[in-house]
Amino acid sequence: MKRLLLTAAAVAVATGLGVAGAFAAQYDRPAPGVPLYGPVQAVPPAGEVPPGVAPAGYQYQWVYSYDHHGYRGHWEAVRVGS
């Protein structure tokens, strides 16, 4: 009886660790389409255009910096003259 109880406990612990590892592996992945590493995008890719008309006193500029997706190239409205 003791052997059966110890075996069941060992299987439960191993299963729990496997499930915890599977969940942890999911959190390590970046969102689809988000480049975390690689070359710096100093210029916009071919065909990439600004998102539209910038607000008054601003212009769109291609920058490589951090936004809510991580470090990547993107259009950013910057104040004219700065």
C-alpha positions as a Markdown table, in Angstrom:
| # | Residue | x | y | z |
|---|---|---|---|---|
| 1 | Met | 0.0 | 0.0 | 0.0 |
| 2 | Lys | 2.8 | 2.4 | 0.9 |
| 3 | Arg | 4.6 | 1.7 | -2.4 |
| 4 | Leu | 1.4 | 2.4 | -4.4 |
| 5 | Leu | 0.9 | 5.7 | -2.5 |
| 6 | Leu | 4.5 | 6.8 | -3.1 |
| 7 | Thr | 4.2 | 5.8 | -6.8 |
| 8 | Ala | 1.0 | 7.8 | -7.2 |
| 9 | Ala | 2.6 | 10.8 | -5.5 |
| 10 | Ala | 5.7 | 10.7 | -7.7 |
| 11 | Val | 3.5 | 10.5 | -10.9 |
| 12 | Ala | 1.4 | 13.4 | -9.7 |
| 13 | Val | 4.5 | 15.5 | -9.0 |
| 14 | Ala | 6.0 | 14.6 | -12.4 |
| 15 | Thr | 2.7 | 15.5 | -14.1 |
| 16 | Gly | 2.5 | 18.8 | -12.3 |
| 17 | Leu | 6.0 | 19.7 | -13.2 |
| 18 | Gly | 5.3 | 18.8 | -16.9 |
| 19 | Val | 2.2 | 20.9 | -16.9 |
| 20 | Ala | 4.0 | 23.9 | -15.3 |
| 21 | Gly | 6.8 | 23.6 | -17.8 |
| 22 | Ala | 4.3 | 23.6 | -20.7 |
| 23 | Phe | 2.7 | 26.7 | -19.4 |
| 24 | Ala | 6.0 | 28.4 | -18.8 |
| 25 | Ala | 7.0 | 27.6 | -22.4 |
| 26 | Gln | 4.0 | 29.5 | -23.7 |
| 27 | Tyr | 4.9 | 32.7 | -21.9 |
| 28 | Asp | 8.4 | 32.8 | -23.4 |
| 29 | Arg | 7.2 | 33.2 | -26.9 |
| 30 | Pro | 6.8 | 36.7 | -28.4 |
| 31 | Ala | 3.6 | 37.8 | -30.1 |
| 32 | Pro | 3.4 | 36.8 | -33.8 |
| 33 | Gly | 5.1 | 39.2 | -36.1 |
| 34 | Val | 7.2 | 40.9 | -33.4 |
| 35 | Pro | 10.9 | 41.0 | -34.2 |
| 36 | Leu | 12.9 | 40.9 | -31.0 |
| 37 | Tyr | 16.3 | 40.4 | -32.5 |
| 38 | Gly | 17.8 | 41.0 | -35.9 |
| 39 | Pro | 19.0 | 43.9 | -38.0 |
| 40 | Val | 18.0 | 47.4 | -37.1 |
| 41 | Gln | 15.4 | 48.8 | -39.5 |
| 42 | Ala | 16.9 | 52.2 | -40.2 |
| 43 | Val | 14.7 | 52.9 | -43.2 |
| 44 | Pro | 11.2 | 51.8 | -43.8 |
| 45 | Pro | 10.7 | 48.6 | -45.8 |
| 46 | Ala | 9.8 | 49.0 | -49.5 |
| 47 | Gly | 6.2 | 50.0 | -49.9 |
| 48 | Glu | 5.8 | 51.0 | -46.2 |
| 49 | Val | 4.0 | 54.4 | -46.0 |
| 50 | Pro | 3.1 | 56.6 | -43.1 |
| 51 | Pro | -0.2 | 55.9 | -41.4 |
| 52 | Gly | -1.9 | 59.1 | -42.7 |
| 53 | Val | -1.8 | 62.8 | -42.1 |
| 54 | Ala | 0.1 | 63.7 | -39.0 |
| 55 | Pro | -1.5 | 66.0 | -36.4 |
| 56 | Ala | -0.9 | 69.8 | -36.7 |
| 57 | Gly | 2.7 | 70.6 | -35.8 |
| 58 | Tyr | 3.9 | 67.0 | -36.2 |
| 59 | Gln | 5.3 | 64.8 | -39.0 |
| 60 | Tyr | 5.7 | 61.1 | -39.2 |
| 61 | Gln | 9.2 | 59.7 | -39.0 |
| 62 | Trp | 10.5 | 56.2 | -39.3 |
| 63 | Val | 12.2 | 55.2 | -36.0 |
| 64 | Tyr | 13.7 | 52.1 | -34.5 |
| 65 | Ser | 12.7 | 52.1 | -30.9 |
| 66 | Tyr | 10.7 | 50.4 | -28.2 |
| 67 | Asp | 6.9 | 50.5 | -28.4 |
| 68 | His | 4.3 | 48.2 | -26.8 |
| 69 | His | 5.4 | 45.4 | -29.1 |
| 70 | Gly | 9.1 | 45.5 | -28.3 |
| 71 | Tyr | 12.0 | 47.0 | -30.2 |
| 72 | Arg | 11.2 | 47.4 | -33.8 |
| 73 | Gly | 11.0 | 49.9 | -36.7 |
| 74 | His | 7.7 | 51.9 | -36.8 |
| 75 | Trp | 6.3 | 55.2 | -37.8 |
| 76 | Glu | 6.2 | 57.8 | -35.0 |
| 77 | Ala | 4.7 | 61.3 | -35.0 |
| 78 | Val | 7.5 | 63.8 | -34.0 |
| 79 | Arg | 7.1 | 67.5 | -33.4 |
| 80 | Val | 8.3 | 69.6 | -36.4 |
| 81 | Gly | 11.6 | 71.4 | -35.6 |
| 82 | Ser | 12.8 | 69.0 | -32.9 |
